[in-house]
């Protein structure tokens, strides 16, 4: 479990230094339009679909033998990014964007091919009774690393980043890519069952997966949450940049995502293990809706605006982290250990949602700009409202995910709020009595 956590930390460091908002800032610095950010996000996530081609190998070979080559090759395909600071000055825009896109596609394709082994490996090494707390620990670890790396990136980038500053981040990213692959080799997984027959075909595996009753509504829920989580995320960078927020601040603000996860994951993990997933599935979408709507009120750069943006990132992260814990807890309990390819297909459903949503948003923004519909800020506002409606759809189907052992949401809320109630109620009573005493004295 420690080695799995270490590999996960390496993975998030590589992602933060050479992908995500760093690449968004690079693309904007090159002079690309905001709509390209949706294409870039799709290129980052779509290669995850390649896990279908290795689906049958999960039951045929050691999972770490599947993971290590893909992780190592991802480092090889990250190398072209090191040349970007030098090609930016001499190549045309399309060539630099092509370099970024091809590098990202190949890197994530290699990771996607191997990713079929990740959750099956975790299912092998994590006891069922410890799932919620383990994933809380796992995600707290990599979110802490994410927080520190984003703060470091913000310091390195500064307010007006040069290409050499980006080069430092690319070098750190390449080192992290190598770092994530080595711990996998030391993990001891569950002994493989003897199975000399051919594995199921991809269509047969998908049909069996679709027909597996306990995961029907769950897959819809996962898709809707994933779609909403990434529909506007790449475009927040462009919007904040248009409103006058510096590149350094944008990276510092996104670091609040890690902060929210770090401070909340432990609690979410305990709730999932002790009371089940029902309460988390109910509470977290509502919080995600409120924090998404909150982006409608983001104004131009200023002290209050900066604090408000950071709070939005923080709050959304807290609720999103809890939802992720509940999803994983439900998944690892619902999927039989002799059907581990289902875990990969669930991950695929999530990736489809993550990859498709920015394309939908990019298509809307590009067409609205081409047709001169609305002003630029109002286009972003439409996306925030649309995302909130998708999250509302996930909230409506939450009850179909409850298990018999799950505690009702109102009881969980009461249990969690009781310590605070025990502190506040005596203080309120004391204050009320004091007020009544003053009234009696004045009456006399």
C-alpha positions in Angstrom: 0.0 0.0 0.0 2.9 2.4 0.8 4.5 1.6 -2.6 1.1 2.3 -4.4 0.9 5.6 -2.6 4.4 6.5 -3.6 3.7 5.7 -7.3 0.5 7.8 -7.1 2.5 10.8 -5.7 5.0 10.5 -8.6 2.1 10.4 -11.1 0.5 13.6 -9.7 3.8 15.4 -9.7 4.3 14.5 -13.3 0.8 15.7 -14.2 1.2 19.0 -12.3 4.5 19.9 -13.8 3.8 19.0 -17.4 0.1 18.9 -17.9 -3.1 20.5 -16.6 -3.0 24.2 -15.9 0.7 24.5 -16.7 0.0 23.4 -20.3 -3.0 25.7 -20.4 -0.8 28.6 -19.5 1.8 27.5 -22.1 -0.9 27.3 -24.8 -2.2 30.8 -23.9 1.3 32.2 -23.9 1.8 30.8 -27.4 -1.3 32.8 -28.5 -3.9 30.0 -29.0 -7.6 30.7 -28.5 -9.4 29.5 -25.4 -11.3 26.9 -27.4 -8.1 24.9 -28.0 -8.0 24.3 -24.2 -10.9 21.9 -24.7 -9.1 20.0 -27.5 -6.0 19.8 -25.3 -8.0 18.5 -22.4 -9.6 15.9 -24.7 -6.1 14.9 -26.0 -5.0 14.4 -22.4 -7.9 12.2 -21.4 -9.0 10.4 -24.6 -6.0 8.0 -24.7 -7.3 6.5 -21.5 -9.7 4.6 -23.7 -6.7 2.5 -24.8 -7.3 0.5 -21.6 -9.8 -1.5 -23.6 -7.1 -3.1 -25.6 -5.4 -4.5 -22.5 -8.6 -5.4 -20.7 -8.2 -9.1 -21.2 -4.7 -9.1 -19.9 -5.7 -8.2 -16.3 -6.5 -11.9 -15.6 -3.7 -13.2 -17.7 -0.6 -11.5 -16.4 0.8 -9.8 -13.3 -0.7 -6.3 -13.0 2.6 -4.6 -12.2 4.0 -6.2 -15.4 1.2 -4.4 -17.2 1.7 -1.1 -15.4 5.5 -0.7 -15.4 6.2 -0.5 -19.2 3.4 2.0 -19.7 4.6 4.2 -16.9 8.2 4.1 -18.2 7.2 4.9 -21.8 5.1 7.9 -20.5 8.4 9.4 -19.4 10.0 8.8 -22.8 7.1 10.5 -24.6 7.3 13.5 -22.2 10.8 14.4 -23.5 9.6 16.4 -26.6 8.1 19.0 -24.2 11.7 19.9 -23.2 12.2 21.3 -26.6 9.1 23.6 -26.5 10.8 26.6 -24.9 13.3 26.6 -27.9 10.8 25.9 -30.7 8.3 28.6 -29.4 10.5 31.4 -30.8 11.1 29.8 -34.3 8.1 27.6 -35.1 4.7 28.8 -36.2 1.8 28.4 -33.7 0.3 25.3 -35.3 3.6 23.5 -35.2 4.1 24.2 -31.4 0.5 23.1 -30.7 1.1 20.0 -32.7 4.2 19.2 -30.7 2.3 19.6 -27.4 -0.7 17.5 -28.7 1.3 14.6 -30.1 3.5 14.4 -26.9 0.4 14.4 -24.7 -1.4 11.9 -26.8 1.5 9.4 -26.9 2.4 9.9 -23.2 -1.2 9.3 -22.1 -1.8 6.5 -24.6 1.1 4.5 -22.9 -0.4 5.2 -19.5 -3.8 4.3 -20.7 -2.7 0.9 -22.1 -1.3 0.0 -18.7 -4.0 1.6 -16.5 -6.2 -1.5 -16.8 -4.0 -3.0 -14.1 -4.2 -0.1 -11.5 -7.5 -0.6 -9.7 -7.3 -4.4 -9.9 -3.9 -4.1 -8.2 -5.3 -1.9 -5.5 -8.3 -4.3 -5.0 -5.7 -7.1 -4.4 -3.7 -5.3 -1.8 -6.4 -3.3 0.2 -8.6 -5.1 2.7 -12.3 -4.5 2.2 -12.8 -3.1 5.7 -10.1 -0.5 5.1 -11.1 0.7 1.6 -12.4 4.1 2.6 -9.5 5.0 4.9 -6.9 3.7 2.5 -8.2 5.8 -0.4 -8.4 8.8 2.0 -4.8 8.2 2.9 -3.8 7.6 -0.8 -5.5 10.8 -2.0 -4.4 12.9 0.9 -0.8 11.9 0.1 -1.0 12.8 -3.6 -3.1 15.8 -3.0 -0.5 17.1 -0.5 2.1 16.5 -3.1 -0.1 18.3 -5.6 -0.5 21.2 -3.3 3.2 21.6 -2.7 4.0 21.2 -6.4 1.5 23.8 -7.5 2.8 26.3 -4.9 6.3 25.6 -6.1 5.2 26.0 -9.7 3.5 29.3 -8.8 6.8 30.6 -7.3 8.8 29.4 -10.3 6.4 30.8 -12.9 5.9 34.2 -11.2 3.7 36.9 -12.6 5.3 37.1 -16.0 6.7 33.7 -16.8 9.6 33.3 -19.3 10.1 30.1 -21.4 13.1 29.1 -19.2 10.8 29.1 -16.2 8.5 26.6 -18.0 11.6 24.6 -18.9 12.4 24.1 -15.2 8.9 22.7 -14.7 9.2 20.4 -17.7 12.4 19.0 -16.3 10.8 18.4 -12.9 7.9 16.7 -14.7 10.2 14.3 -16.5 11.9 13.3 -13.3 8.5 12.7 -11.7 7.5 10.5 -14.7 10.5 8.2 -14.0 9.8 8.3 -10.2 6.2 7.0 -10.6 7.2 3.8 -12.4 9.8 2.3 -10.0 7.6 1.7 -6.9 5.2 -0.5 -8.9 7.9 -3.2 -9.3 8.0 -3.7 -5.5 4.3 -4.3 -5.0 3.2 -7.9 -4.0 -0.2 -8.6 -5.6 -2.7 -11.4 -5.2 -1.5 -14.7 -6.7 -3.1 -15.2 -10.1 -5.7 -18.0 -10.6 -4.8 -20.7 -13.1 -6.6 -19.7 -16.3 -5.2 -21.0 -19.6 -8.3 -20.3 -21.7 -8.6 -17.2 -23.9 -9.9 -14.1 -22.3 -13.2 -12.6 -23.1 -13.4 -10.4 -26.2 -13.8 -6.6 -25.7 -17.5 -6.6 -26.9 -18.3 -9.6 -24.7 -16.7 -7.9 -21.7 -18.6 -4.7 -22.3 -21.9 -6.5 -22.7 -21.3 -8.4 -19.5 -20.4 -5.2 -17.7 -23.5 -3.4 -18.9 -25.7 -6.3 -17.8 -24.2 -6.4 -14.3 -27.1 -5.0 -12.3 -25.3 -3.5 -9.2 -23.4 -1.1 -11.4 -26.2 0.2 -13.7 -27.2 3.5 -12.0 -23.7 3.8 -10.5 -22.2 4.1 -14.0 -24.6 6.9 -14.9 -23.8 8.7 -11.6 -20.0 8.4 -12.3 -20.4 9.7 -15.8 -22.5 12.7 -14.8 -20.1 13.7 -11.9 -17.0 13.3 -14.2 -18.7 15.3 -17.0 -19.6 18.1 -14.7 -16.2 18.1 -13.0 -14.3 18.9 -16.2 -16.8 20.7 -18.3 -15.5 24.2 -17.3 -12.3 23.4 -15.5 -9.9 24.0 -18.4 -11.7 27.3 -19.2 -11.4 28.8 -15.7 -7.8 29.5 -16.5 -8.7 31.5 -19.6 -11.5 33.3 -17.8 -9.3 34.3 -14.9 -6.6 35.4 -17.3 -9.1 37.6 -19.2 -10.2 39.1 -15.8 -6.6 40.2 -15.1 -5.4 37.5 -12.7 -1.7 36.7 -13.1 -0.4 33.2 -14.1 1.3 32.9 -10.7 -2.0 33.5 -8.8 -3.9 31.1 -11.1 -1.5 28.3 -10.2 -1.7 29.3 -6.5 -5.5 29.3 -6.6 -5.6 25.8 -8.2 -3.3 24.7 -5.3 -6.4 25.1 -3.1 -7.7 22.0 -4.8 -5.0 20.1 -3.0 -5.7 21.9 0.2 -9.4 21.1 0.2 -8.6 17.4 -0.4 -6.0 17.2 2.3 -8.2 18.7 5.0 -11.3 16.7 4.1 -10.3 13.3 2.8 -9.6 11.7 6.2 -13.1 12.6 7.4 -14.7 11.4 4.2 -12.9 8.1 4.4 -14.1 7.5 8.0 -17.7 8.4 7.1 -17.6 6.0 4.1 -16.2 3.1 6.2 -18.5 3.7 9.3 -21.8 4.8 7.8 -21.6 3.9 4.1 -21.8 6.0 0.9 -25.4 7.1 1.0 -24.9 10.4 2.9 -21.8 11.3 0.8 -23.6 10.6 -2.5 -26.4 13.0 -1.3 -24.4 15.8 0.3 -21.5 16.3 -2.1 -23.4 17.0 -5.4 -25.3 19.8 -3.6 -22.0 21.3 -2.5 -20.5 21.0 -6.0 -23.6 22.7 -7.4 -23.4 25.7 -5.0 -19.6 26.2 -5.6 -20.1 26.0 -9.4 -22.9 28.6 -9.3 -20.5 30.7 -7.2 -18.3 31.2 -10.3 -21.1 33.4 -11.7 -20.0 36.1 -9.2 -16.2 36.1 -9.9 -15.1 39.6 -10.7 -11.9 41.3 -11.9 -8.6 40.8 -10.2 -8.3 42.4 -6.7 -7.7 41.3 -3.1 -11.4 40.3 -2.5 -11.6 38.7 -5.9 -8.5 36.6 -5.3 -9.7 35.4 -1.9 -13.1 34.5 -3.4 -11.6 32.5 -6.2 -9.4 30.6 -3.8 -12.4 29.8 -1.6 -14.3 28.5 -4.6 -11.5 26.1 -5.6 -11.2 25.0 -1.9 -14.9 24.4 -1.4 -15.4 22.5 -4.7 -12.4 20.3 -3.9 -13.8 19.4 -0.5 -17.1 18.1 -1.9 -15.5 16.6 -5.0 -13.0 14.7 -2.8 -15.7 13.2 -0.7 -17.7 12.1 -3.8 -14.6 10.4 -5.2 -14.1 8.5 -1.9 -17.7 7.3 -2.0 -17.5 6.3 -5.7 -14.3 4.2 -5.1 -15.7 2.7 -1.9 -18.9 1.6 -3.7 -17.0 0.3 -6.7 -14.5 -1.9 -4.8 -17.3 -3.4 -2.7 -19.7 -4.0 -5.6 -17.3 -5.5 -8.1 -16.5 -9.2 -7.5 -12.8 -10.1 -7.4 -13.2 -12.5 -10.3 -14.5 -9.6 -12.5 -11.7 -7.1 -12.1 -12.0 -6.0 -15.7 -15.2 -4.2 -14.5 -13.0 -1.8 -12.5 -11.2 -0.8 -15.7 -14.5 -0.3 -17.5 -15.8 1.9 -14.7 -12.7 4.0 -15.0 -13.4 4.1 -18.7 -16.9 5.5 -18.1 -15.3 8.2 -15.9 -12.7 9.0 -18.5 -15.4 9.4 -21.2 -17.2 11.9 -19.1 -13.9 13.8 -18.3 -12.8 13.8 -22.0 -16.1 14.6 -23.7 -17.2 17.5 -21.5 -14.4 20.0 -22.4 -15.0 19.2 -26.0 -18.7 20.1 -25.6 -17.8 23.3 -23.8 -15.1 24.2 -26.4 -17.6 23.6 -29.2 -20.1 26.0 -27.5 -17.5 28.7 -26.9 -16.1 28.5 -30.4 -19.4 28.6 -32.1 -20.7 31.4 -29.8 -17.7 33.4 -30.6 -18.0 32.7 -34.4 -21.6 33.7 -34.4 -21.0 36.6 -32.0 -23.6 35.3 -29.5 -23.4 36.9 -26.1 -20.4 38.6 -24.7 -17.4 36.5 -23.6 -18.1 36.5 -19.9 -21.7 35.5 -20.4 -20.6 32.5 -22.4 -18.6 31.2 -19.4 -21.7 31.9 -17.2 -23.8 29.7 -19.4 -21.3 26.9 -19.0 -21.4 27.2 -15.2 -25.2 27.0 -15.2 -25.1 24.0 -17.6 -22.6 22.2 -15.4 -24.8 22.8 -12.3 -27.8 21.2 -14.1 -25.7 18.1 -14.9 -24.7 17.8 -11.2 -28.4 18.1 -10.3 -29.0 15.1 -12.5 -26.5 13.1 -10.5 -28.2 14.2 -7.3 -31.6 12.9 -8.5 -30.3 9.3 -9.0 -28.4 9.1 -5.7 -31.0 7.0 -3.9 -30.5 4.1 -6.3 -26.9 3.7 -5.0 -27.8 3.1 -1.3 -26.9 -0.2 0.3 -28.8 -1.9 3.1 -26.0 -1.2 5.5 -25.8 2.5 4.7 -27.0 4.9 7.4 -29.6 7.4 6.3 -28.3 10.9 5.4 -30.1 12.8 8.2 -28.7 10.5 10.8 -25.2 10.9 9.5 -25.6 14.7 9.5 -26.9 14.6 13.1 -24.0 12.4 14.3 -21.4 14.7 12.6 -23.1 17.9 13.8 -23.6 16.7 17.4 -20.2 17.8 18.7 -20.7 21.3 17.3 -24.3 21.3 18.7 -22.9 20.3 22.1 -20.7 23.3 22.0 -23.1 25.9 20.6 -26.3 24.9 22.4 -25.0 25.5 26.0 -23.6 28.9 24.9 -26.9 29.9 23.4 -28.8 28.9 26.5 -26.3 30.8 28.7 -26.7 33.9 26.5 -30.5 33.6 26.5 -30.6 33.2 30.3 -28.4 36.3 30.6 -30.8 38.2 28.4 -33.8 37.2 30.5 -32.0 38.1 33.7 -31.3 41.6 32.3 -34.9 42.1 31.4 -36.1 41.0 34.8 -33.7 43.4 36.5 -34.8 46.3 34.2 -38.5 45.5 35.0 -37.8 45.7 38.7 
